[in-house]
């Protein structure tokens, strides 16, 4: 799917990262409200968690990462103001944190 393709590009530093993050934001901000909230936010958190989980599993198979725990981290990173929505600023910072976390 398109989100995963964009995440891979951002993760690999392949191209204009900021533009790709903006595209990713638009992809999830389906109602163009300028924030990813409600179902949009749940979808984003799920997709990012699945992506990071797959990356971790690919590198350390059977390492028994707890997906629910990971989802909690992703949610916190993508919504640092803790208001239940992800703004463009939060996306710019958060998505990089999530993608870097799977490389430590």
N, C-alpha and C positions, 0 to 999 in steps of 0.2 A: 504494500500500500504506500501511498504517497508520503505519509508522515514518516514511515520507517526509512524510506529512501532519503528524505531530507535529514533525518537524524544521523544516518550513516555519513552523509556528506559533511555535516557539521562536526561530527566526531572525528573524521579523518582530516579535518582542516582543508577540505577539498573545495576551493572556490571562495566566494565572498561570504564569510561566516555570518556577518551581521545581516546581510540581505536574506540569507537562508533562514535565520532565526525569525526575521520579519515574515517571511513566507509561511513558516511553521505556525507563527502566531495567527496569521490570517486563516490558515487552514482550520484551526480549532475555534477561532472567534467567528462562528458561523453566522451569528446575527449582527456582526460588525459593530458591536457595542463599545469596542475599545478595551474590553476586558474578557478574559475567559472565565466563565462562572457557571455554576449549576452543573448541568449534564456535560457541558463542554469541558469544564475543569476535571470532572471525574474521568472523562475519556482521555484527556491529556495525561493525567496522572497514571492511568492504567497503561497507556501506550508507552510512556517513558519508563515505567517500572518494568514492563515486559522487555523492552529494548535493553535496558541496563542488566536485567536478569540474564537474558540470553548471552550478552557479552561476557558476563562473569562466568557463566556456566561453560562457555566456549573456552575460556582461558583456564578455568579450574573445574573440570567436570566433577560432579558429585560432591562439591564442596558444601552442599546443604545450606545455601543461602535461604533465609526466610523471606519469602516474597512479600508477606504482609508487613514485616518490619521495614523492608526496602520501600514499600509503598508509603509508609509513614514518613520516611526520610524525603522521598521525592515530593510528597505533598508539602512538607515544611520548606524545602528548597525552592519550590515553585511559587510559594505564597508566604514570603518572609514577613509580610505585614499581618498575616494570620486573619485575613478578613474573608477567606473562602473564595477568593478570586485571584487570578493571575493577570497582572498588567504587563504591558510590553517591557517595562523596565525589569520587572521580576523575571520575565521570560529570558531577557538578554543575559542576565546574571545566572539565573537558576539552571537553565538548560546546560550551560557550560560546566557548572558544578556537578550536575548529575552525570554528564558524559565523562568528566575527568575522574569521577569517583570509581568508575569501573576499571581504571587503569592503575590504581594504587597497589 
